Amino acid sequence: MKFGLFSNNRRFERSLGDAWDQDIKEIVTADRLGFDEAWISEHQTPAELIIAKAAAQTRHIRMGSGVRPLGYYHPIQIALEANATDQLTHGRYMLGIGHGFHARQMEWRGRDPKDTRAMVEASIELILKLWTATGPVDYDGPFWTGKQMILQCPPVQKPHPPVAIACINSASSVELAGRLNLKVLTGDFIPVKRLREFGEILVAAQAKAGHKPSRNMLNATRVVYVAETDKKARDDMRESYEKTIAWEIENTPHHQVERIPPGGTLKDITFDYLVDTGNLFVGSPGTVRQQIENFYDRVGGFGRLQFHAGRDYATPEKLFASMEMFMNEVAPKIAHLDPDLPSNRAAAE
């Protein structure tokens, strides 16, 4: 198992500039500690701008857009900006793609939200064609056209940067990932049952398309916080996460519906309930290790655990200490987990 960040900038008590600076500090800390990837959400601005700034302060961590809504842009623009960011990061860039989830943002651009899914599939196939073409490309499709298109800025990585697709509810997105041999990105709120189904759909689609089936292409995301004891970890996180719950219910309730207690409502979601039910991994190193191992087994295995980041959880100092404690005391004991190999948990005991 490998470890990364999903930096989902929602620091609602900060200015945007301050929030992005704090996101970059988290990425710099993750780079120093040995996390291998960071995916940065596109909310107010393309993630590539933040990645370019973070690249100057990091050395090893790979960074990706999490994600670029493909319906918003001409595919050649996506490919050109991806290549430019790959150059600026010296080959550490990854392209994350998806649908976006606000219909109004399609409408702002004069697009019909009903076309979003079809636009994603058409766009990524054209982007891949542009990346692998040996000459100019002509394209006359239902959503975009272009004549004699070439990518004047080449990528560092050949034939192109790695690509991942965000999957929330739709099996068709996972099937697309399997068919095109792309990574799968998932959110922190996706239930175990669906993650397990995603893994099964992914490997079936990979095999059908002639690729080597691999659950290592599946990334799972959860809130992770480690402290010396279970009580201290909960006490550190409770106030900040209760604020997060309130913000989420007001602004993105669709992400929280599947966390509602049986027979309850959104108002019944509490921090302690989410920890108790395994939605959040919060506790001592031993407790968090057990939570992750149980989650891994129930999902059926995945290649990378992404820490949900870009939020003001606890305090920056405590959060950075948590990341360091995790990498020192938890990561070495679960790093051997490989979904494409028989489990060998005893080797870490």
Secondary structure, DSSP 8 states (H G I E B T S, - for coil): -EEEEEE----TTS-HHHHHHHHHHHHHHHHHHT--EEEE--SSS-HHHHHHHHHTT-SS-EEEES-EEGGGS-HHHHHHHHHHHHHHTTS-EEEEEE--S-HHHHHHTT--GGGHHHHHHHHHHHHHHHHH-SS-EEEE-SS-EEEEE--SS--SSSS---EEEE-SS-HHHHHHHHHHT-EEE--TT--HHHHHHHHHHHHHHHHHTTS---GGGBEEEE-EEE-SSHHHHHHHHHHHHHHHHHHHHHH-GGGTGGGS-TT--GGG--HHHHHHTTSSEEESHHHHHHHHHHHHHHHT--SEEEEEESS--S-HHHHHHHHHHIIIIIHHHHTT--TTS---GGGG-
